[in-house]
Amino acid sequence: MASFDIIILGGGPAGYVCAIRAAQLGLSVAVVEKDKLGGVCVNIGCIPTKALLHSASSINLIAHQAKDLGIEVGAVKTDYGVAMQRSRKVSEQNSKGVEFLMKKNKVTVIKGTGTLLPGKKVKVGTDVHEAKKAVVIATGSRVKGIPQIGLDINKTTVISSDEALFLEAAPKSMIVVGAGAVGSEFADIFNAFGTKVTLVEALPRILPIEDAESSDALAKSFKKRGIAVLAGAKVLKATVGKDSVTLEIEAGGEKKSITADTVLMAAGRAVNTEAMGFKEAGVQLTDHGFVKVNLATLETTAPGIYCIGDVAGPPMLAHKGSREGAVVAERIAGLKPHPIRYDNIPSVTYCHPEVASIGLTEEQCKEKKLDYQVGRFPFSANGRARASNETEGFVKIIRDKKYGEILGAHIVSGHASEIIHELAVARENEYTVEEIDLAIHAHPTLSEAIAEAALDSMGRVIHT
């Protein structure tokens, strides 16, 4: 039996960050990982998808804007297989980077699947390891199909984001089921590579957790680029053939059939909790299948066993898991880390234009009966956006009417993911819109739109 201060089940963004921070604090750490370090995000999620999205953005720039920018090009030819291979190299670099960090911080990596045993013990294969201080569950999540209507993932005509990242060629036609962040990003990617894409969402609009104005702006942009968007559409039945799939869909009270070469399932994820000894070790699950945790401490129902990342509950985001990993490591080491503000975690969809948000949507403000004021600023009126030929979108800031507190912020733009963090810092430090205005923003920048939206919320906008 090997003994460590902490044993972490899972080497994804939550697990490996927890391991590094614990090692920095002088604790002995082991990470149990059955696959490559970096987890879904690095290997078959965030990182390779962003590499493909960069290819897609470059295609759209060259194919549709080059002439306006003074660049003469011939017919644009695309090759998804080449872009895919590049994305795999990017993922491999990141995974090897995590391996290096484990060695640098003297973290022991145990290959295999870990099973919890009572008494803070973990079994991997035939070996049993003991955690002197704590076990941390960071087992993550996986894609899922909808087998009850015949849409189970067969990896040929019905695929998930996992298989999409390894295709050698883009299919001629594709139905993407689920228009959250994953579905919208893959719709963007395959549209750029020449696939006829239909995006299907059961809820009334795409990106259903985002502010309605952001969702509508993206839907209009997608339709302009030839992506068919079917929101409020329920999939009733799937007929899966050897070379195609037909879906029976009901939308707006009408039923119709749509057929494509490939269906990409992007409707939710399942957490990894099965056959890991959780129940035997006293770790309880919620009604939705997540591990039950105390959000103040991230400890489970079993003393000395913590849980972080996707498996600990929404939002299922890599950066949320990483922060939980660092906080748990500090807590186990005896420190008193700053509590995580779960209402201040930025959300980003990396399609083009990007959609980023933090805090409350306007709908949520209405539901809470808050007295609020909205400020908006369109990128069509922003000098840097005009210069870059990226005038789609806007910044929307929702402030408390009386005190100027930033209740929520929403950005649709070519670089929304990079400029949302000003508002994350502002909300974390309880800055008001007046204090946003006091910070002088360089000109010309996209970030000026944030300052202008703040001014607009006070009735003082300058450039519209």
Secondary structure, 3 states (H helix, E strand, C coil): CEEEEEEEECCCHHHHHHHHHHHHCCCCEEEEECCCCCHHHHHHCHHHHHHHHHHHHHHHHHHHCCCCCCCCCCCCCCCHHHHHHHHHHHHHHHHHHHHHHHHHCCCEEEECCEEEECCCEEEECCEEEEEEEEEEECCCEEECCEHHHCECCCCCCEEEHHHHCCCCCCCCEEEEECCCHHHHHHHHHHHHCCCEEEEEECCCCCCCCCCHHHHHHHHHHHHHCCCEEEECEEEEEEEECCCCEEEEEEECCEEEEEEECEEEECCCEEECCCCCCCCCCCCCECCCCCECCECCCCECCCCCEEECCHHHCCCCCHHHHHHHHHHHHHHHCCCCCCCCCHHHCCEEECCCCEEEEEECCHHHHHHCCCCEEEEEEEHHHCHHHHHHCCCCCEEEEEEECCCCEEEEEEEEECCHHHHCHHHHHHHHCCCEHHHHHHCCCCCCCCCHHHHHHHHHHCCCCCCC
